[in-house]
Amino acid sequence: MKQLLLAVLALSLLVPAVPMAHPGHDHKVMGTISSIDKNKLVVKTTEGKDATVEILPTTTFKTGNKKGLQADLKVGMRIVASGPEGEPLKAKEIQYSNPTTTAKQ
């Protein structure tokens, strides 16, 4: 009986550590910018949901293999924002490309 009690106690101490199994793991938001308000972007994700991305003073920008600028961001651009899990996502890095153009038929 004592061993069972000790096993349950040990397990209960380990359970709170499970959500922290991936510290430092960045999450990504991929999609198209639908609105820009100062340092916040609303992105229509590839799943069709709206996600908010917060731009911090430490956020870096990248377009292709080149350094980018926050001023380059425009509605309609496709982006991938990465940062720690949370709502809004506090972006460490934003990679972007220009809006795709469709050929006229």
Disulfide bonds with the S-S distance in Angstrom:
none
